[in-house]
Amino acid sequence: NGLQDLPAPPGDVSVRFVGSPQVTRNSSGETGHARDSLAAGWQMAQSGQYTTIYFNRTLSTCSGGCIQSRFRPDVVAVSRSNGGLNVYESLSPGQNPFAREALLSQYYLQSIRFGNY
């Protein structure tokens, strides 16, 4: 699963992982979407700045119901310092980052980052 290649979070910092990265496929088979999301979530966990990392869960779930939305970002990390939501979206080929950012900007989010596989 590739987890053995990723270093553990620092010291005694506890990070909870919820959900599974979204697996996408194309005509050649499985894409790198899930792996990219997993790597981004693990990098966030390593920082020690987040209490919970959600994979492919609604903003409603990630915010404890404060944001009423069924939108499912690839990764959402909950800030340890203030509870803010930090979103990471793994863009598929052809996905427009500006359109994605416009969609996400309607919600109160601490940060939005994009990557691709």
N, C-alpha and C positions, 0 to 999 in steps of 0.2 A: 504493500500500500504506500510505500515511500516515506512513512513516518520515521523510520529508523535513520533517514538521511537528514532529518531536521533536528537542530539542537533544542534542548528543553528550555522552558521559561526560566528566568533567573531565580536563584535561591529558593526561598520558601514561599514565593508568590503563587497563590492559587488562582487558576483561570478555569472557568467552566466552559466546555464546548457543548453546543446544542445544535442538532440537526446534522445533515450530510450535504456536502457540496453537490450542486446540480451536475449530473452527467449529461453531456450533449454528444450527439453523433452526427457525422456527415457520411457521404458515400464511401469514404475510406475507413470508417469505423469511429471509435471514440475519439473526441477532440481533446485538447489540453485544458478545457474549461474547468473541470473539477480540480485538476492538479494545480492550476493557477490560483483558484479560489482557496484551496487548502494551504498553499504556500503563503498567500497573503494573510490568511487567518493566523497561521502559525507565527509569522513575522510579528503580527500585532500582539500575540500572546507573549512572545519573547521580550517585548518592550517593558512588560510589567505595568503598563498603563491602563489595562483593561481587566474588568472582572469577569465578563462573559463574552464569548465569541459565538455568534449565531451564523449558521450556514443555511441559506435558502429558506428563511423564515420570514413571515410577514412583518411589516413595520409595527403592526398592532401587537404582535407577540413580543417583538424585541423591545418595545417601549412600555410593556406592561399595560397596554391599553390606552396610553396617553395620546398616541397617534392612531387615528382610525383609518387604516389603509391595509388593503390586501396585497399591496405591492411587495414583492420578495426580492430584495437585493441579494447579490451573491454572498456577501459577508457583511455582518453588522457587528461592531465591537462597542461594548458599553464602557464608557470612561470610568475609571476607578475614582477620579477626583471629583467629578460633578454629574455623573450619570448620563452625559451627552452621548448621542449615537454617532458613530463614525462608520461610514459606508464605503465598501470597496466593491466595484463592479468590474468583472472580467468581460471585456467587450468581445463579442464574436465578430468575425470578419463581416464587414458591411454594416455593423451597428454604428450609429452616429453618436459620438460622445457628447456633442452639444445638445442633442435631443434628449439624451439620457439625463444629462445634468439639469436641463429645464424641467424634466419630470420630477427629479428628486428635490429640486430647489423649493418646491411648494411645501415641503415638510421641514420642521425645525430639526436640522441635523448639524452636528458639530463640524463634520468634515465629509467631503466626497472625494474619493480617489478612483482612478481608472487604471486598468492594466489590460493586457490581452495575451493570448497564447499563440 
